[in-house]
Amino acid sequence: DTGVSQNPRHKITKRGQNVTFRCDPISEHNRLYWYRQTLGQGPEFLTYFQNEAQLEKSRLLSDRFSAERPKGSFSTLEIQRTEQGDSAMYLCASSSPVLDYEQYFGPGTRLTVT
Amino acid sequence: GQQLNQSPQSMFIQEGEDVSMNCTSSSIFNTWLWYKQDPGEGPVLLIALYKAGELTSNGRLTAQFGITRKDSFLNISASIPSDVGIYFCAGRLSGAGSYQLTFGKGTKLSVIP
């Protein structure tokens, strides 16, 4: 049973560039979440999908951020016109239809904007 | 936004000692979860709690869902070096109809062999 996977694990980009991250949830998990974590803080919620429907978005998700889950399986998170303040760990989690409050996290993508 | 107050921020203990940490909030939560995170990795789920007063164990770890539904506690017995890491509490707000988790800032645990 494979866990949540995320790619890439690390991304260094220049300010103003666009970046895209991918998350593959645990198979048969219908709910998928994105969080952001900065140094010394706990993860902060960004957005949540149930199957392919995006049901919640945090105020942290500015208009430069967009997330998709087109077929209800993997998800992508895109950040346009990156800023230095976007530097963080981006975490993906998934949960099953049965134990839907137990969220299982992937290893994260560390983004550094220079 | 909502905040969970987690304490202590950090602790240094001798191998073999027991550890206690807690999480409090001014709001009511209907689910509490405890995670452990190693450097450069994602949080790993340790224990999930669903009912007020619930006491749940996972090996040497024991967690409790406070009666007021505004707090939770995690105890680790007979600590070992691999217990080193950052422990996070997380909760789901009651009545919000939301699946998002609110996290504390973490307790950094160091174990001295």
HADDOCK unambig.tbl for C-alpha pairs under 7 A between the chains (distance, minus, plus):
assign (segid A and resid 40 and name CA) (segid B and resid 105 and name CA) 6.86 0.50 0.50
assign (segid A and resid 41 and name CA) (segid B and resid 105 and name CA) 4.84 0.50 0.50
assign (segid A and resid 42 and name CA) (segid B and resid 103 and name CA) 5.39 0.50 0.50
assign (segid A and resid 42 and name CA) (segid B and resid 104 and name CA) 5.70 0.50 0.50
assign (segid A and resid 42 and name CA) (segid B and resid 105 and name CA) 4.72 0.50 0.50
assign (segid A and resid 42 and name CA) (segid B and resid 106 and name CA) 6.41 0.50 0.50
assign (segid A and resid 43 and name CA) (segid B and resid 103 and name CA) 6.20 0.50 0.50
assign (segid A and resid 44 and name CA) (segid B and resid 102 and name CA) 6.97 0.50 0.50
assign (segid A and resid 45 and name CA) (segid B and resid 100 and name CA) 6.21 0.50 0.50
assign (segid A and resid 45 and name CA) (segid B and resid 101 and name CA) 6.81 0.50 0.50
assign (segid A and resid 91 and name CA) (segid B and resid 42 and name CA) 6.85 0.50 0.50
assign (segid A and resid 101 and name CA) (segid B and resid 99 and name CA) 6.94 0.50 0.50
assign (segid A and resid 102 and name CA) (segid B and resid 48 and name CA) 6.89 0.50 0.50
assign (segid A and resid 104 and name CA) (segid B and resid 44 and name CA) 6.95 0.50 0.50
assign (segid A and resid 104 and name CA) (segid B and resid 45 and name CA) 6.53 0.50 0.50
assign (segid A and resid 105 and name CA) (segid B and resid 42 and name CA) 5.77 0.50 0.50
assign (segid A and resid 105 and name CA) (segid B and resid 43 and name CA) 6.00 0.50 0.50
assign (segid A and resid 105 and name CA) (segid B and resid 44 and name CA) 6.67 0.50 0.50
assign (segid A and resid 106 and name CA) (segid B and resid 42 and name CA) 5.51 0.50 0.50
assign (segid A and resid 107 and name CA) (segid B and resid 41 and name CA) 4.73 0.50 0.50
assign (segid A and resid 107 and name CA) (segid B and resid 42 and name CA) 4.25 0.50 0.50
assign (segid A and resid 108 and name CA) (segid B and resid 41 and name CA) 6.51 0.50 0.50
assign (segid A and resid 108 and name CA) (segid B and resid 42 and name CA) 5.72 0.50 0.50
